[in-house]
Amino acid sequence: MGTGTKRGTSRREFVRTVAGAAVIGSIAGLDVIAARASGAPENRELLVAPCGLYCGACPMYLATQDEDEAKIKALLKQFSARDSSMTLADVQCDGCIGGGRVATFCRKCSMRDCAATKPGVTRCADCGDFPCKLVTDFNNDGMTHHAEVLENCRGLREKGIASWTRYEEERWSCPECRARISWYDPKCPRCGAARSRRLFPLERG
């Protein structure tokens, strides 16, 4: 998920939105979503977005791939409180370069669009202009998960895409049961274990 939310939404509001969606999704009895699309990309490296974020930890991606109708509808309810035009399709995603559905927040991503125009460039880490103003501004826009992208792109350059993908898959897994963790899960959704110390803290001191 590239932008994560619209500009003007604070980090605290976004954390509350995603956490609230998880709670609502766990308790609400919700209707089955009629249509489902292609699913996750077969090439797991496509879960590393152009900006350097790991789509495999995006709550919209995880809810979509788990076909969790309750969480998807809960996410829609939370985000449509600020934008009533949003639909179920807007909160479902197969990764921003996965070739399938793309969540509304990433459809008009400037970094994604920029990479698509440059030969040999899939991600900002591939670009000779890195770090440019686009990715630097994104890193510094106040959203907690965005603040990792410069470091992530440098890690991509050092490790290469295959090793970096494995690193991110491992990092965003529960240290106890190996279940997938989203950016804003306060604990493992399966076993309740605390999130890994390798993940960014949800509250800054």
C-alpha positions in Angstrom: 0.0 0.0 0.0 1.8 3.1 -1.2 0.3 6.1 0.4 -1.5 4.3 3.1 -4.0 7.1 3.5 -4.8 10.5 2.1 -2.6 13.5 2.9 -4.1 15.2 5.9 -4.7 12.0 7.8 -2.5 11.8 10.8 -0.4 8.7 11.7 -2.4 8.3 14.9 -5.7 8.4 13.0 -4.4 5.8 10.5 -3.2 3.4 13.3 -6.6 3.8 14.9 -8.4 3.1 11.6 -6.5 -0.1 10.9 -6.7 -1.3 14.5 -10.4 -0.5 14.5 -11.0 -2.5 11.3 -9.3 -5.5 12.8 -11.5 -5.4 15.9 -14.7 -4.9 13.9 -13.7 -7.6 11.5 -13.2 -10.1 14.3 -16.7 -9.5 15.8 -19.0 -8.5 13.1 -21.2 -10.9 11.1 -20.9 -9.7 7.6 -22.1 -10.7 4.2 -20.0 -12.7 1.7 -18.3 -10.7 -1.0 -19.7 -11.9 -4.3 -16.7 -11.5 -6.6 -13.1 -12.5 -6.0 -10.2 -11.8 -8.4 -6.9 -13.3 -9.2 -5.1 -13.3 -5.9 -1.4 -12.9 -4.9 1.3 -12.8 -7.5 3.1 -16.1 -8.1 6.4 -14.2 -8.0 6.8 -13.2 -4.3 9.4 -10.5 -5.2 6.5 -8.5 -6.7 5.3 -7.9 -3.1 8.2 -5.5 -2.7 6.7 -2.3 -4.0 8.5 0.4 -6.1 8.8 2.6 -3.0 10.4 -0.2 -1.0 7.4 -1.1 1.2 6.6 -4.7 1.6 3.0 -5.2 0.4 2.9 -8.6 2.1 2.4 -6.7 5.4 -0.3 -4.4 4.2 -3.6 -5.0 6.0 -5.6 -4.6 2.8 -3.4 -7.1 1.0 -3.6 -9.6 3.9 -7.4 -9.3 4.2 -7.8 -9.8 0.4 -5.5 -12.8 0.2 -7.1 -14.4 3.2 -10.5 -13.8 1.6 -11.6 -12.4 4.9 -14.9 -10.7 4.1 -15.3 -9.3 7.6 -12.0 -7.6 7.6 -12.4 -6.3 4.1 -15.8 -4.8 4.9 -14.5 -3.4 8.2 -11.6 -1.7 6.3 -14.1 -0.2 3.9 -16.3 1.0 6.8 -13.3 2.7 8.5 -11.9 4.4 5.4 -15.3 5.4 3.9 -16.0 7.4 7.0 -13.7 9.9 5.4 -14.5 9.2 1.7 -18.0 7.9 1.2 -17.3 7.2 -2.5 -15.1 4.2 -1.6 -16.2 0.7 -2.6 -15.1 -2.8 -1.7 -12.8 -2.8 -4.7 -11.0 0.1 -3.3 -9.8 -1.8 -0.2 -8.8 -5.0 -2.0 -5.3 -5.6 -3.3 -3.0 -8.1 -4.8 0.1 -6.0 -4.3 0.8 -2.7 -6.2 2.8 -4.3 -8.9 1.3 -7.8 -8.7 -0.7 -7.5 -11.9 -4.1 -7.9 -10.1 -6.2 -5.6 -7.9 -4.6 -2.5 -6.5 -6.0 -0.6 -3.5 -7.2 2.9 -4.1 -4.3 4.4 -2.1 -1.7 3.0 -4.5 -3.4 3.4 -7.9 -2.0 6.9 -8.3 1.3 6.5 -6.6 3.9 8.9 -8.0 6.8 6.5 -7.4 5.0 3.6 -9.0 4.2 5.8 -12.0 7.8 7.1 -12.2 9.4 3.6 -12.1 7.0 2.5 -14.9 8.4 5.1 -17.2 12.1 4.3 -16.8 13.7 1.4 -18.6 15.3 -1.1 -16.3 13.7 0.4 -13.2 11.1 -1.5 -11.2 11.7 0.1 -7.8 13.2 3.3 -6.6 16.2 1.3 -5.5 17.0 0.5 -9.1 17.1 4.2 -10.1 20.2 6.3 -10.6 18.3 9.3 -9.2 17.7 7.6 -5.8 17.1 9.1 -3.4 15.0 11.7 -5.2 12.4 14.1 -3.8 9.5 11.8 -4.4 10.7 9.0 -2.2 12.3 11.3 0.4 9.1 13.2 0.8 7.2 10.0 1.1 9.6 8.7 3.7 9.1 11.9 5.7 5.3 12.4 5.4 4.6 11.4 9.0 3.2 7.9 8.3 5.0 5.3 10.4 5.2 2.6 7.8 6.4 5.1 5.1 9.3 6.1 7.3 11.0 2.8 6.4 11.2 3.3 2.6 14.7 5.0 2.3 16.2 2.3 4.6 14.4 -0.4 2.7 15.6 0.8 -0.7 19.2 0.9 0.6 18.7 -2.7 1.9 17.4 -3.7 -1.5 20.5 -2.3 -3.2 22.8 -4.1 -0.7 21.0 -7.5 -0.6 19.3 -7.7 -4.0 15.6 -8.3 -4.6 15.6 -12.1 -3.8 17.4 -11.8 -0.5 15.4 -8.7 0.5 12.1 -10.4 -0.2 13.1 -13.3 2.0 14.2 -10.9 4.7 10.9 -9.0 4.6 8.8 -12.2 4.7 10.7 -13.3 7.7 10.6 -9.9 9.4 6.8 -9.6 9.0 6.1 -13.0 10.5 5.2 -13.8 14.1 8.3 -14.8 16.0 6.4 -17.6 17.7 3.9 -19.2 15.2 5.1 -17.7 11.9 1.7 -16.2 11.0 1.8 -13.1 8.9 1.8 -9.7 10.7 0.5 -6.5 9.2 2.1 -3.1 9.6 -0.2 -2.1 12.4 -1.0 -5.3 14.2 -0.2 -4.7 17.9 0.3 -8.5 18.3 0.1 -11.7 16.3 -3.5 -12.2 15.0 -3.1 -16.0 15.4 -1.3 -16.7 18.7 -1.3 -13.3 20.4 2.5 -13.1 20.7 4.1 -9.6 20.8 5.3 -8.3 17.5 9.0 -8.7 16.7 11.5 -6.1 17.9 12.7 -5.9 14.3 9.4 -4.1 13.4 8.8 -0.4 14.0 7.1 0.5 17.3 3.5 1.5 17.0 3.9 4.3 19.5 6.9 6.6 19.5 8.3 7.9 22.8 
